[in-house]
Amino acid sequence: MYRIRTVKTSSGATAIQVVEYSNNQRTILFHAGSAANEEELSSLKKVALVWIEKNNPQRFLFPLAAKQNKSSLISLEKCECLGFRYQLLYDSLWNVMVQFKFHLLPDAAILNDLVIARIAFPSSKLEALEFIDEFFGIKHHRSKFYRQLEGFVDLKDEIESKVVAVAKKHFGFSFSLVFYDLTTLYFESFETDELRKIGFSKDNNSSNPQVMIGLLVNNLGFPISYQLFAGNKFEGHTLMPSILSLKKKHKIQQMTVVADSAMISDDNIKFLQAEKLDYIVAARTANLPIQTIEEIAKQLSQKDEATIRLPTARKGDLILSFSQKRYTKEKREMEKQLEKANHYLKHPSSAEIIKRTKFLKGKKLGYELNQELIHKASLLLGIKGYYTNCSNLSNEEIISHYKNLWHVEQTFRISKSDLKARPIFHFNETNIKAHLLICFMALAIAKYIEIKSSRSIKAVTKALKKSINARIYDELNKREIIMKPKISDEVKNILEMILTH
């Protein structure tokens, strides 16, 4: 029999669990969460009761005799299969939502179910409602959904605060180090407005209007905050509003911001310095004077993992490093480009193609190799640079922090591929913002699961979908019976990792 158990934790909170006692042994079946006060305790007990109602074994094949007088035995010949449910998938994702305290949000039911559907079956909102109905057995009315969309948008700050609380509790986040990057999401439309604009697309879809999303994550790629920008906004102009919003919201005094070279500008550096924030930003070394590049190459001497630090007038210190692995890769790419350039010189074709070929430049009668550019590129092979004002960190620490920026790119890939945040099918600003909020919540849940389980969210949902509940209709007793699935060791292992508080 399933029971609700409350346990005091070492932190003083009260953990609420669903347990089963059998043969003098207790098995924990479900963690509803940890409550810090009576209100949360009452709410989490309701969550546990809902879970028991959905998963009570008395509902499976042998219903409670007290509730019905019909035979507990059924004849398979008199049964029909109505379909199946992903009950374990739903309950597992819902339990993670509870850890984020998303269940305490206003109108939480439909919002949380849309987030779960975004992870389990990324699709349009209407398709998501159909999926929730068919595979989770939960019905939401379309009319109510559209009325609630506008209210979802107002929850952005509260949701971000809950996400930050999870980052602090589970991943030791303290705002001391954040990573910023930008991506674009395009629309299945050719109409533009104040938000949807034609701009430089990171999706190779320059003909469609788009919006830009600035995302801040921790060193593990766990999302902390996001900002929405018009699709034609210059990349470098998104950094200041994103950082200011985060700094003001959480009253941050000290923070190091890591970003790529697109964010480097005199205005952004002045802004970060004025806000007394530290920064580590990739440098565009190819823009340095040739004399400086020659001196850098001379000092590094192509020694693997060698670093140097040079002071600059406006951008702080310039850290430069040499990597033999990077050198080999870039040298191979350069040789291919030179081979291509020489081929076009010997076999001229379209002038447009030649213009786009690196290491070629125009002259009075045709084109020739750009020897200055070739010389500069040769000197920079294997070299990468970083601007920083972190005088208390070593060169190696600066480089190590910057290398974690790839987590932002990976997080964007999760949102675009696994959660299918693009293309966007909404056409008014409120619906667009609601869509992005749902995607942000789903991204936070997905990344949490990935970090905890050391598996991709795709692999986790695939494994959980294998544990299905069969829906059987008993014609003799005129009732629907839900059959429990057999849970594999792999799934048990996943659940243990993602549901442990």
N, C-alpha and C positions, 0 to 999 in steps of 0.2 A: 504494500500500500504506500502511496506517495504522501509525504508530510512536509510541512514548511518548518524549517529549523532556523533559529537565529543564533548567531555566535558573535561574541565580542572579539574584535581584532586587536592587534598590538597597538594600532593607532588610536584606539578608543571608539572607532566606528562599530556599527552593528552589521554583520554580513547576513544576508538572507539567502537561504539555500532551499532547494527542493531535494529531499532525500528519500531513499527507499531502504527499509529494513528487511533483511532476509537472512535466515540461519544465523541470527545474532551478529550480523555484519551490516554496517551502514554504508550505502553507496550514494555519493553526491551526484545527482542527475543534472542539476541546473543551478547556476549562480545568478540570482536576480540582481545582485549589486550590493553596495555597502551604503548604509544610511548614517548621516551625521546628526539627524534630528528626527522628531516624531513624525513630521510631515513626510519626509523621505521614507521613513520606515513603513508608514501606512501605504504609500504609493508602491513601494517595492513588494510589499506583501500581496497587493493586488496583481502585480506583474507575475508573481509566483503562482497565484491562484489561476490566472489566465493560462499559464503554461500547463498547470495540472489538468485544467479542463480540456486542453487540446491534446494532452499526451497521456491521460489517465489510462492505464492498461485495462481498466474495467470496461472501457469503450471498445476494446479490441476483441471481437469474436465472442466474449463472454460478458455481456452487460450485467450491471448490478441487478440481482434478483429482486431487491427491494423496490426498484423503480419500474419493473415490468413482470408480468406473469407468464410471458411467452417462454418457450424453451430456449435455453442457452445454447443448445446444439443447433447447428445449421447443416443443411444438405447442399453440397456444392453444386448438385444438379439443378437446384432451385435458386441459384445465385447468378447474378450478372455483374460483370466488371464495368463500373461507371467511369473509370479513369484512375488518375493518381494525383497525389499531392507531394510537394516538396516541403513537408512539414519540418524536417530536421534542418534543412537549409534556412527556412524562415526563422525558426526558433534560435538558431545559432547566430544569425545576423542580428536578430532582435536583441539577443542578450548582449552583443557588443554595443548596440545602440544604447542600451541601459547603462553600460559602463561610461558612455559619453554623457549620460543624463539627457539624451535627446527626447526620452519619453516624457519629460517634465515640461516640454515646450507647449505653448498653446496650439490647439488643433494638431496634436502630435501624431494621432493615429494615421491620418492620410499622408501627412508629410513623411513620416518614418517609413510607411509602406512604399511610397514612391522612391525613397532612397534605397530601400532593400531591393526593389524591382530594378533600379538603375544598376545595381551590382549583379543581380541574378539574371536579368534579361533586359539589357539596355535597349531602349526603343522609344517611340513617341509616348507622350503622357497617356493618350487614350489606349494605346496598345498595352501600356503598363497596367492600367486599370483592369483591362481584360485578363491579363496574365495573373494579377493579384487575385481576381475572382476565381479563375479556373484552377490555378495551381496552389494557392494559399487558402482558398475557401473564404475570402474576405471580400465583401461587396462595398464599393464606394460609389456614390452617385455622381455622375458627371457634373450636374448643375451645382452641387455643393463644392466640388473640386474647383470649378472656375471662380466661385465666390471667394474661396480661401486663398487663391493664388496671390492676390495683392498683399494679404496679411503675411504670407511667407517672407516677402521681401523685407518687411520690417524686423524680422528676426535675425538678420545678418550679424549684428554686433553680439547678440546673446549666443548665437551658435559658435561664432569665432572664440568667444570667451570660454565656452565649454570645451572646444577643441584644444585651446591653449592649456586648460586645466589638465586634460588627459596627457598632453605632451610633458607637462611638469611632473605629473604623478608617475607616469610609466617610462619616460625617456630622459628624465633629468634635465629638461629644458629650462633655461633661465634667461633667455633673451641676450645672453652674452655674445652669441654668434648666430647670425641668420644669413640665409642665402636667397638672392633675388634673381628672378629671370622673367622673361616675357614670352608669351605665345599668342597665336591668332586662332580664332574660330570663325569659320565662314558659314554663310547662310545659303539655303536652297532658294535663292531669290536673286533678282537683279535690281531690285528697288533699294534705294539708299535713303537714309534720314540722318538725324543729328548723331545717332549712335552707330548705325550700320554704315560704314564707309568703305570705299575701295582704297586699299593701301597695300604696302609690301606684305605679301603673304608668306608665312612659314609653312603653309600647307601646299605650296605650289598651286594655288588656286586664285590667281590675281584678278580673274574676271568677276568674281562674286564679292558682294559686300561682306564685311567682316567686323568683328569687335576684337579688342586686344585685352588680354588678361595678364595682369602682373601678379606673380605668386611668390610668397615668402615661405620658406620651409626651414626645418632644423637640419642638423648635420646628417640625419638619417633619411632625409627626404620627406619627413612627415609635414603636411601642410599646416601653416600657422595662420595665414591671412591671405586675402586676395583683393584685388581692385579691378574694376571694369573701366575700360577706356574706349573712346571712339576708334574705329578701325584705321583711321588715317593719321593717328597721333604719332609723332616721332618717338622712337624707342627710349631715347635718353631722357625725354620729358616725363616718363612714367615713374621714375625712381623716387623723386622728391615726394609726390603725394602719397605714394605707397608707404614710404618710411615714416613720414609725418603722421599719417593716420595711425600706424602701429604704435609709434612713440607716445602720441597723445592719449590713445585709448588705454594703454597699459602703464602710463607714467614712467617710461623707461629713462634712466639716467645715463647708462653706459651700454653700448652695443657695438659689435663689429659687423659690418655689412660686407658680404662677398658677392661680387657680380662680374659679368663678363665684360669684354671690351666695348660693347655697344653702349654701356652706361658711363663710360669715361668721357667727361667734358669738364671744362673749367668751371662752369656753373654748378655741376653736380659735386665737384670736389669742394668748391667754396661752401656749398650747402651743407655737406657732411661735416666740414671743419667747423662751420658756424654752429651746428647742432651738437658739437663736441662728440661726434661719433667717429669710431675707427672704421677703416675701409681696407679691403683687399680687392683690387680690380685688375683684370687682365690688361696688359699694355699692348698697343699696336706697334710692335718694334719696327715694322717696315716703314713707319712714318718718321723714325729718328733720322737725324743727319748722318750721312755716310761716314763722316769722321768718327762719330760716336759709335756707330755699328762696328767699324774697324777696330776701335779700342776695346769694345766688349768682346769681340771674337778673339782678340789677342789675349785678353785676361783669362777667358774661359779655356782657351787652348784645346777645345774639343775633349776635355777631360770629363768622363761620365760622372754626373751628379755634382759637378762643380757649380758654385754659385758666387755671385758678387752683388754688392749693394752700392748703388750710386745715388747721391742726393740730386734732386731736381728743384727748380725754382718755384713751381706752383703745385705739383702733383704729389709731393711727398717723396719718399724713397722709391727708386726703381730697382726691384730685385730681378736678377737674371739668372737663369739656370741652363745647363747643357745636359741633354739626355742622349745617350748613344742610340737608344731604341727609337727616339723621335727623329734623330739624325738619319738613321737607315730608312725609315718610312718616308720622310720628306725628300730625301735624296732620290729615292725611287720615283716619287711623284714628279719631281722636277725633271728627271731624265725623260719621263713620258711626255711632259709638256714641251721640252726642247725637241724631242723627236717629232712631235706633232707640228711644232713651228717650222722646223726644217722641211718637213713634208709639204707644207703649204707654200713655202718659198720655191720649192722645186716644181710643184704642181699647183699653181694659183687657180683658185675657183672663186667662190662667192666672196666679195669684199667684206660682207657682214660676218662671215665665218672667221676670216682673218682678223677682223677687228676684235673679236671675242677670244682670240688665241693669246695666251700669256707669252711674254718674252718677244713679241713682235711690236714694231712701231712703224709708223708711216714715214715715208720720205717723198721727195718730189716725184719720183717715178716708181711707185709701188711700195714695198715694205722691206724691212730689214730686221735682223735680230737686235733687240734692245740690250746692248752689252752692259750698260750701267745697271739695269734691273737684274740681269743675270749675275753680275758681280755681287750686288747687295743680297740677292736671294741665296747665293752660295755661302756668304758669310753668316747668314742667319739660320742655316740648316741646323736643326737640333736645339735651337735656342728659343726659350719662352720667357716673357717678361711680365712683371706684376707691379702695379703702383700700390703703395701702402703708406699709412702714417702710424703703423703699429711698431713703434720703436722698441717696445719691450719684448717683441717676438723675434726669434731667430729666422734666418732665411728659410731654413728647412720647415719651420712651423708655418710660415706664411704660405709656402708652396703646398704643404699638406692640407691646410684649410681650403685653399682654392680648389684642390683636386676633388673635394667633396661637392663641388658645384654640379657635378654630373647627376647628383641625386634629384635636382630640380628637373633636369631634362627627362630623367626616368619617370618622375611623377607626372610630368606632362604627357608622356607616352601612355601611362596607365589611363589617364583621363580621356585621351583621344582614341585609344584602341580598345582597351578592356571595358571602359565605361561609355564609350561612343558619345563623348560630349559634343562632337561635331558630326555632320553639319547641324546647324540649328534651324528648326522649322518654325520658330515663333517669330511674330512680326511686330509686336509692340513692346515697349521698353520694360513694362512690368513683367510680362511673361518671360522675356529674355533674362531678366534679373532673377526670377524665380527658378528658371532652368539652371542657371549657373550656381545658384545657392544649393539646389539639390545635388548637382554634380560635385560641388565642394564637399558637402556632407558625405557623399558616397566615396569621394577620394580619400577623405580622412579615415573612414571606416576601412576601406580597402588597404590603405597603406599601413594602418594599425595591424590588420590581420597579416599582411606580408611580413612586417617586422617581427611580430610575435611567432609566426609559424615557419619563417624562413622559406616560404613558398610563395609563388606568384598568386595573385587573387584569382586568376583564371584557373590555376591548378586546384585551389581550395574549393571554389564553387563547383568545379567539375566533380571533385571527390564527393562533396556533400549532395550533389544531385543524384548520385548513385543510390543513396539511401531514400527510397521513395515509399510513400504510404499508399497502398492500394485501396481504392474505394469499391466496396462490394455491396450490391443491393440484394438483400435477403427477401425473395418473393414470398416465402411462406409467412414470415413475420412482418412484412411490409416495413422494413427499416434499412437504413444505410449503415454499414459497418466499415470502420477504418482499420486496416491491418498494419501493425507495426513492421518496420523494416528491420532486417538484420544489419547491424552496424559493424563495418569492417574495422580491423585494427588501425588501418591508416586514418580513418575518420576519427576514431577514438583519440588517436595521437594528436590530430589537428585540433579537436575540441579541447583537449587538455591544455594545449599551448595558448589558444586564443581566448579561452574562458577563465583562465587563472588570473585572479586579481593581484 
